[in-house]
């Protein structure tokens, strides 16, 4: 096993204070999360990788806090890549494998891994009173955060065999940051709860056996997109709308020209994405191009024309949003402490409360507001009418909102008391209660096409 301290290069002692420090090397970082039954597929994945992907691999394997780990020795037998157990903060290097130690958790800051003792379980879960410790989610979230700050290359998350839902929430963060998400195929996982929970989020790009995941990573390795800074940070000021003809031209876009992609999307979906944030649209299009293994826009436009499934995938990627229950605690406290008392004082006790959540995604924000209103009115013994209207351009997101079913990882922001009061346990998920669901109405609407409120009776 490699000694981490010996792997780190000695920094030269420079007395020239005017010498500028070189920017950190940009390369993709692959987080691999696994739990029960995860050692074998992880070994297969690492053993199937070439030595020169230019990626760094960080393995987050659930393990007992009290037992020493043999993972470095196990992985060294299957890969020629340097393998090391992380025992201190260190700077990542491409074409290396890093393994978390027992009783620890790991996060990323720029290209440095930061080690800390694992957190205790938190009281919140409606079934047992506690939610399990999720080190995979924690690392994936730090990957996404660093990507958004342009500190690293494109983040990649891989979820392998395991018994709980760890990793699925983290993959949502990775996808929102323009990253790539993998899950082990159900028929190859000894325990499919972890990968299947990830798949159920709708965020997974590839569902493959471990050796095929390695092959896909190798094929993606040379994609320029994986080494780019985020488009917003590397090309400031690129948010102006693009002018398009209403007619779809047969001319294929050249390198750097996204006009044909905009036109194709408009003709197929009815949404004029040229009015959306250009940098975001182009970044997410380039992400799809990397998955298709091309950096040529003309080739990708041809592929889009011939493959309706890819058109649907690009549409979902462009509209992808990251949301969660009670994300901004201060804002929700403001609703109960300031906004509602002020509204009721102004409008009177005979009035009704109507809320429009534009861009509601899969409904978490709508239901959070409904719960907040419900709690306030109950606490003050008030009987006002409530109606919350949620709209979004994505039909698939609206359908999820209507269902009101959420996984354990999606419920991370919901307290134990609120789970007990406003949700019903449904197999491995939570379903919003009927009382809260009936307060909310959901419909598809593209605000760029029309900014009128969609229900004239309000």
C-alpha positions in Angstrom: 0.0 0.0 0.0 1.3 3.4 -0.9 2.2 5.8 1.9 0.2 9.0 1.4 2.9 11.2 2.8 5.4 9.8 0.4 3.0 10.3 -2.5 2.7 14.0 -1.8 5.4 16.1 -3.6 7.5 18.4 -1.4 6.7 22.0 -2.1 9.8 24.1 -3.0 10.7 26.8 -0.6 10.5 30.0 -2.6 11.8 33.2 -1.3 10.3 35.1 -4.3 7.0 36.4 -2.9 6.1 37.9 -6.3 6.0 34.5 -7.9 2.3 33.6 -8.5 1.1 30.2 -7.5 0.0 28.1 -10.5 -3.7 27.3 -10.7 -4.6 23.8 -9.6 -4.8 21.1 -12.3 -8.3 20.4 -13.6 -9.3 16.8 -13.9 -12.5 14.8 -13.3 -13.0 13.3 -9.8 -15.0 10.1 -9.6 -16.7 9.3 -6.3 -17.6 5.6 -5.9 -20.2 4.9 -3.2 -20.9 1.4 -1.9 -22.2 -0.4 1.1 -23.2 -4.1 1.7 -22.0 -6.2 -1.2 -20.0 -3.3 -2.6 -16.4 -4.6 -2.4 -16.7 -7.1 -5.3 -18.3 -4.7 -7.9 -15.9 -1.9 -6.8 -13.0 -4.3 -7.4 -14.4 -5.2 -10.8 -14.8 -1.6 -11.7 -11.3 -0.6 -10.7 -9.8 -3.7 -12.3 -11.4 -2.9 -15.6 -10.1 0.7 -15.8 -7.1 1.7 -18.0 -4.2 3.3 -16.2 -4.5 6.7 -18.0 -8.0 8.0 -17.7 -6.7 11.2 -16.1 -9.3 10.8 -13.4 -9.0 10.5 -9.6 -11.1 7.8 -7.9 -12.4 8.2 -4.3 -14.0 5.1 -2.9 -16.6 5.7 -0.1 -17.4 2.2 1.3 -19.6 1.8 4.3 -17.7 -0.1 7.0 -17.6 -0.6 10.8 -16.0 2.2 12.7 -14.2 -0.2 15.0 -12.5 -2.6 12.5 -9.4 -2.0 10.4 -9.9 -1.8 6.7 -8.3 -4.2 4.2 -9.7 -2.3 1.2 -6.4 -0.9 0.0 -4.8 -4.3 -0.1 -7.9 -5.8 -1.9 -7.9 -3.1 -4.6 -4.2 -3.3 -5.1 -4.6 -6.9 -6.2 -6.9 -5.9 -9.1 -5.5 -2.6 -10.4 -2.2 -1.2 -11.2 -3.3 2.3 -10.2 -1.7 3.6 -6.9 -4.1 2.8 -4.1 -4.0 4.6 -0.7 -6.1 4.8 2.4 -6.7 8.4 3.4 -5.3 9.1 6.8 -4.8 12.8 6.5 -5.8 15.8 4.4 -4.1 15.6 1.0 -4.2 16.8 -2.5 -5.7 14.5 -5.1 -3.7 13.3 -8.1 -5.1 11.9 -11.4 -4.8 8.2 -12.0 -4.9 7.4 -8.3 -7.4 5.6 -6.1 -8.2 6.9 -2.6 -10.1 4.9 0.0 -11.8 6.3 3.1 -10.8 4.8 6.4 -13.1 3.3 9.1 -14.9 5.7 11.4 -14.1 8.7 9.1 -15.9 10.9 6.6 -14.4 12.7 3.7 -15.1 15.9 1.8 -13.5 17.9 -0.9 -12.1 21.4 -1.0 -10.7 22.4 -4.4 -8.5 19.4 -5.2 -7.9 18.5 -1.5 -9.5 15.7 0.4 -10.4 16.7 4.0 -10.8 14.1 6.6 -12.9 14.3 9.8 -14.6 11.8 12.2 -17.9 10.5 11.1 -21.0 12.2 12.4 -23.5 10.5 14.7 -26.9 9.6 13.5 -29.4 12.4 13.7 -32.9 12.2 15.1 -35.3 12.7 12.2 -36.5 9.4 10.7 -40.2 8.7 11.1 -39.7 4.9 11.5 -36.8 4.6 13.9 -36.3 8.1 15.2 -32.9 8.4 13.4 -31.6 8.8 10.0 -28.4 6.8 9.1 -25.1 8.4 8.5 -24.6 8.9 4.7 -20.9 9.5 3.9 -21.5 8.9 0.1 -24.1 11.8 0.0 -21.7 14.0 1.9 -18.8 13.4 -0.4 -20.9 13.7 -3.6 -22.4 17.0 -2.3 -18.9 18.4 -1.7 -17.9 17.3 -5.2 -20.8 19.3 -6.7 -20.1 22.4 -4.5 -16.5 22.5 -5.7 -17.6 22.1 -9.3 -19.9 25.0 -9.0 -17.0 27.1 -7.8 -14.9 25.9 -10.8 -12.4 24.4 -8.4 -12.4 20.9 -10.0 -13.2 19.2 -13.3 -16.6 17.7 -13.9 -17.8 15.6 -10.9 -18.8 12.0 -11.5 -20.8 9.9 -9.1 -21.1 6.1 -9.1 -23.4 4.2 -6.8 -22.8 0.4 -6.3 -24.4 -2.3 -4.2 -25.8 -1.4 -0.8 -28.7 -1.7 1.6 -29.8 1.9 2.1 -30.3 5.0 -0.1 -26.9 6.6 0.5 -25.7 8.4 -2.6 -29.0 9.2 -4.3 -29.3 12.7 -2.8 -25.7 13.3 -3.6 -26.2 12.3 -7.3 -28.9 15.0 -7.5 -26.3 17.6 -6.4 -23.8 16.2 -9.0 -26.3 16.4 -11.8 -27.3 19.9 -10.8 -23.6 20.9 -11.1 -23.4 19.4 -14.6 -21.8 16.1 -13.6 -22.4 12.5 -14.6 -24.3 9.9 -12.6 -23.8 6.1 -12.7 -25.7 3.3 -10.9 -24.9 -0.4 -10.9 -27.5 -2.5 -12.7 -30.0 -4.2 -10.5 -29.3 -7.7 -11.8 -25.6 -7.4 -11.0 -25.9 -5.9 -7.5 -26.0 -8.2 -4.5 -28.0 -5.6 -2.7 -29.9 -3.3 -5.0 -31.4 -0.7 -2.6 -28.6 1.9 -3.0 -28.4 1.8 -6.8 -32.1 1.4 -7.3 -32.9 4.4 -5.0 -30.5 6.4 -7.1 -32.2 5.3 -10.3 -35.6 6.2 -8.9 -34.5 9.8 -8.6 -34.4 10.0 -12.4 -31.0 11.5 -12.2 -28.9 8.5 -13.3 -27.3 8.8 -16.8 -26.0 5.2 -17.0 -27.3 2.0 -15.4 -24.6 -0.6 -16.0 -22.7 -3.5 -14.6 -19.4 -2.6 -13.0 -17.1 -3.5 -15.9 -19.3 -1.5 -18.3 -19.2 1.5 -16.0 -15.4 1.3 -16.2 -15.6 1.1 -20.0 -17.9 4.1 -20.2 -15.6 6.1 -17.9 -12.6 5.2 -20.1 -14.5 6.3 -23.3 -15.4 9.6 -21.6 -11.9 10.3 -20.4 -10.8 12.5 -23.3 -14.0 14.6 -23.5 -13.0 18.3 -23.3 -16.1 19.0 -21.3 -14.8 17.0 -18.4 -11.8 19.3 -17.9 -13.6 22.6 -18.6 -14.4 25.2 -15.9 -18.1 25.8 -15.4 -19.3 27.8 -18.4 -20.7 30.6 -16.3 -17.4 31.2 -14.6 -15.1 30.7 -17.5 -17.1 32.8 -19.9 -18.7 35.7 -18.0 -21.4 37.7 -19.6 -22.8 34.9 -21.9 -26.4 35.1 -20.7 -27.8 37.1 -23.5 -30.6 35.4 -25.5 -29.8 34.0 -28.9 -31.8 35.2 -31.9 -33.4 32.3 -33.8 -35.5 32.1 -36.9 -38.9 30.5 -36.3 -38.2 28.1 -39.2 -36.0 25.1 -38.5 -33.1 25.3 -40.9 -31.6 22.2 -42.5 -28.1 23.7 -42.0 -26.1 21.8 -39.4 -24.5 23.9 -36.7 -20.8 24.2 -36.8 -18.3 24.1 -33.8 -19.4 26.5 -31.1 -22.8 27.3 -32.8 -25.7 26.1 -30.7 -28.4 27.7 -32.9 -29.5 24.4 -34.5 -29.8 22.8 -31.1 -32.0 25.6 -29.9 -34.1 25.3 -33.1 -34.4 21.5 -32.8 -35.5 21.8 -29.2 -38.1 24.5 -30.0 -39.6 22.4 -32.8 -39.8 19.2 -30.8 -40.7 20.6 -27.3 -42.5 23.9 -28.1 -40.1 25.7 -25.7 -37.9 28.5 -26.9 -34.7 27.7 -24.9 -32.9 30.6 -26.5 -34.6 32.8 -23.8 -33.2 30.7 -21.0 -29.7 31.3 -19.5 -27.4 30.6 -22.4 -24.5 29.5 -20.4 -26.6 26.9 -18.6 -28.1 25.6 -21.8 -24.8 25.2 -23.5 -23.1 23.6 -20.5 -25.8 21.0 -20.2 -25.8 20.4 -24.0 -22.0 19.8 -23.8 -22.6 17.4 -21.0 -24.9 15.3 -23.2 -22.3 15.6 -26.0 -19.7 14.1 -23.7 -21.9 11.2 -22.9 -22.3 10.6 -26.6 -18.5 10.8 -26.9 -18.3 13.8 -29.2 -17.2 17.4 -28.9 -18.5 18.4 -32.4 -21.8 20.1 -32.3 -22.6 19.3 -35.9 -22.3 15.5 -35.2 -24.5 16.0 -32.1 -27.2 17.8 -34.0 -27.3 15.0 -36.5 -27.6 12.5 -33.6 -30.4 14.6 -32.1 -32.4 14.6 -35.4 -32.1 10.8 -35.7 -32.7 9.9 -32.0 -35.9 11.1 -30.3 -34.7 9.5 -27.0 -31.6 11.7 -26.9 -33.8 14.7 -27.6 -35.9 13.8 -24.5 -32.7 13.3 -22.5 -31.4 16.7 -23.4 -34.8 18.3 -22.6 -34.7 16.7 -19.2 -31.1 17.8 -18.6 -31.8 21.4 -19.5 -34.8 21.6 -17.2 -33.1 19.8 -14.4 -33.6 21.6 -11.1 -32.3 20.9 -7.6 -34.8 21.3 -4.8 -35.5 20.0 -1.4 -37.8 20.3 1.6 -37.3 23.5 3.8 -34.1 24.3 2.0 -33.9 27.9 3.3 -34.7 27.7 7.0 -34.6 31.5 7.5 -37.2 32.0 4.7 -39.6 29.5 6.1 -39.2 31.0 9.6 -40.0 34.4 8.1 -43.2 33.0 6.7 -44.5 31.9 10.1 -43.0 34.8 12.1 -43.6 37.8 9.9 -45.4 37.2 6.6 -48.5 35.3 7.8 -49.3 37.5 10.8 -48.9 40.6 8.5 -51.1 39.2 5.8 -53.9 38.1 8.2 -53.8 41.4 10.0 -54.1 43.2 6.6 -56.7 40.9 5.0 -58.7 39.8 7.9 -59.8 36.3 9.2 -62.3 35.8 6.4 -59.7 35.9 3.6 -58.0 33.0 1.9 -54.3 32.4 1.4 -53.2 31.6 -2.2 -49.6 30.9 -3.1 -48.1 30.5 -6.6 -44.8 28.6 -6.7 -43.3 29.1 -10.2 -40.7 26.6 -11.1 -41.9 24.1 -8.5 -39.8 21.2 -9.8 -40.9 17.9 -8.1 -43.0 19.7 -5.4 -40.9 19.8 -2.3 -41.1 23.6 -2.0 -44.9 23.6 -2.5 -45.4 21.0 0.2 -43.0 22.8 2.5 -45.0 26.0 2.2 -48.2 24.1 2.7 -46.9 22.5 5.9 -45.7 25.8 7.1 -49.1 27.4 6.6 -50.8 24.4 8.1 -48.7 24.6 11.2 -49.3 28.3 11.7 -53.1 28.1 11.3 -53.3 25.1 13.6 -51.2 26.7 16.3 -53.4 29.9 16.2 -56.7 28.0 15.8 -57.5 29.8 12.5 -59.6 28.3 9.7 -58.5 30.1 6.6 -58.8 28.6 3.1 -55.4 27.7 1.6 -54.5 26.9 -2.0 -51.0 26.5 -3.4 -50.4 26.4 -7.1 -47.2 24.9 -8.4 -46.1 25.3 -12.0 -43.0 24.0 -13.9 -42.0 23.7 -17.6 -41.1 20.0 -17.1 -44.0 17.6 -17.4 -42.1 14.8 -15.7 -41.3 17.1 -12.7 -45.0 18.1 -12.4 -46.0 14.4 -12.4 -43.6 13.7 -9.5 -45.0 16.6 -7.7 -48.6 15.3 -8.1 -47.6 11.9 -6.8 -46.0 13.4 -3.7 -43.8 10.4 -3.0 -40.2 10.9 -1.7 -37.3 8.7 -0.8 -35.5 8.8 2.5 -32.7 10.9 1.0 -35.2 13.4 -0.4 -36.7 13.7 3.1 -33.4 14.9 4.7 -34.8 18.4 5.4 -38.0 17.1 7.1 -37.9 16.8 10.9 -39.1 13.7 12.8 -42.2 15.6 14.0 -43.1 16.7 10.5 -42.7 13.3 9.1 -45.0 11.9 11.7 -47.6 14.5 11.2 -47.6 15.3 7.4 -46.4 12.1 5.7 -47.3 8.5 5.5 -44.7 5.7 5.3 -45.2 3.9 2.0 -42.8 0.9 1.7 -39.3 2.5 1.4 -40.7 6.0 0.7 -42.8 8.7 2.2 -46.1 9.9 0.8 -47.4 13.4 1.5 -50.6 13.2 3.6 -54.0 13.7 2.0 -54.6 16.8 4.0 -51.5 18.6 2.7 -51.9 17.1 -0.9 -55.4 18.6 -1.2 -54.0 22.1 -0.6 -51.8 21.9 -3.7 -52.6 22.0 -7.5 -49.9 21.4 -10.1 -49.7 22.3 -13.8 -47.2 22.6 -16.6 -46.3 26.1 -17.6 -43.3 27.7 -19.3 -42.9 31.2 -17.8 -40.8 32.2 -20.8 -43.8 31.7 -23.1 -46.4 33.3 -20.9 -46.0 35.1 -17.6 -49.8 35.2 -17.0 -51.1 33.4 -14.0 -52.4 30.1 -15.3 -55.7 30.1 -13.5 -57.9 33.1 -14.2 -60.2 32.6 -11.3 -57.4 33.3 -8.8 
